[in-house]
Amino acid sequence: MRSSNNTLIIGEAVNLNQDLLAIIDASINFVPSLGIPVHGIIGYDIFKDFVVEINYSRKFIKLHNPLLYDSKLSRKWKKLDLIFYNKKPILEASVTVDKEAIPVNLLIDTGGSDALWLFEDSTQSLSIPEKTFDDYLGKGLSGSIFGKRAVLQSFRLKDYQLNEVNVAFPDS
């Protein structure tokens, strides 16, 4: 069900004229996989109007008014620009497969339990590594998701590089 022109309040953040979607399908239940009740999902329609600060170690998400936000850049974090494609936040990065650096566009999904999902793309020479195993990757709104798991040589995001990164390749 869809409801329009709502006022949404999260902490001190207020968003006017917000659309809300309700999923009434009882078979969609995230409790078994997450261990806590999930009452909804927030995404682009909320985040587009705020500076979003996510701190996994301290377990918080803060929404800041962009007109009042004072960015205090430090050595601990770095500002990265997002690209939006069909209202989806994308980060540009690169992965190394078979000693070849391949540019990738990554959809940011803060609700995912895996660090990195990649889709095989023959136009970018992004193929699934030889050493993989088949696995259940999770459940999405359209049902169970299966695929392969592997380890990449490296993952680079601007100045940061991680080596031997676990990755999931969902079945198409």
N, C-alpha and C positions, 0 to 999 in steps of 0.2 A: 504494500500500500504506500502511497505517496501523500505527504502533507506539505503544503507550501506556506510561505510567509510566516515562519515561526521565529521566535526569539530564542536563541540558544545561549545559555550561560554556563561557562566552565570556569570555576574559580572566579576571578575578577574579570575574565575575558567575556565580552558580550558580542554576539554576532546577530545582526538583524536580517530579516527576510531570508531565513535559512530553510532550505528544503530538507525534509527528513524522509527516509525510507524505512518501512517496517517489513521484516521478513516473518511470515507467519507459519512457515514450514517447520513442523516439529522435528523433522529428521535432521535439521541443521543445528547441531549442538556441539559447541567447542569445549565444553567442560571435560570430556574424556581426554582430549589432547593437551589442553592448557592447565587443567586442574583447578580452574576458578570459573565462576559464571561470567559469561560475556553478554552484556545487554545491548551492545551496539558497536559500530565501527565508525571512527572519525577519519576523515581524509582531506582531500583537496578543498572541498567547499568550506572547511574550517581553516585549514592551514594557509590558504591563499591570502588571507587578510591579516596574518600575523607573522612576526619573526618567531620561529619555532626553535626552542632550545630543548634538546633531548640529552639527558644524562643517564646512561644505563647503570653506571656503578652506584649512583645515588638514588636511582629509581624514580625519576621524575621527568615530566614534560611540562615546559612552561610556554605559555603563549604571551608574547610581548606586543604592545602597540608599536608598529613600525615608526610612527611619528615621534614617539617618546623614547625609543630604544637607544641606549648608549652602548655601542659595541666596544668592549674592552678587550681587544685582541691581545692574546698572550702566547707564550710558547706552548701552552697546554692544548690549545685548539686553534683551528684555522677556519676562516670563512670560505665556503665553496658555493659557487653559483649553480643554481639548478636550471635545467631546461624543462619546459613543460610541453608534453606532447599529449594531445587529447585529454588535458587536465591531469595528466599523470606526471609526477616528479621524476626526472631522469638525471643521473650523474654520468659524466664522461670519465672512463677509466681505461685500463688496459690489463690484459691477462697474458701470461706467457704459457704457450703450449708448444711442446717440442722445440724449445729454445727460440721460438718466434713470438715477438710481442704483437698482440692483436688488440686494436682499439675496440672497446665495447661501450654500449649505452646501457646503463643499469637503472631499472625501475626501483625506487626506494619503497620498501614494504616493511614498516617498522613492526608489523605484527607477525612476520614470518619467523619461524624458529631456526631456519638455516641462514647462515651468513651470506651465501652466494648461490643463486640459481642462474644458470646460463642456458641459452637455447642454441642448438647447433645451427650454424649459418655458413653455408658453402660459399656465399659471396664474400665473406670476411675471412675465409680459411679457418673458421672456428669449428673445429670438429671435436667429438668426444674422445678423450685420451684412451689408449689401449687398455690400461689397467682400470677396470670399473667393476662394480657389482650392482645388480638389480635391487631396488629397494622401494618400499612404500614411503613417499615423501610427505604425505599429509592429506588433509581434507580441505577442499575449497568449497565455494558456494555451488559448484557444479558436480561435486562428488569427490571420490578418492582420486589422489594424484600419485602415479607411479613414475619411476624413472631410474636413472643410473646415478651412482655416486662415484666420485673420483677425487684425485688430488692434483691441483695445478702447481706448476713450478713457482709461479708468483702472481700476485695481484697488485696493481699499482693504481693509486688514487692521488693525483698531483704529486706531491713530494713524499708521500708515504708508500712504502712497499712492504707487503707481507709475503713470506716465502712458504711454500708447501701448504697451500690453502685448500681446505675441503670445499667441494663444490657439488651441487646437484644439477643434473640435466633432466628436466621433466620430459616425459614422453609427449610428443606432439599430438 
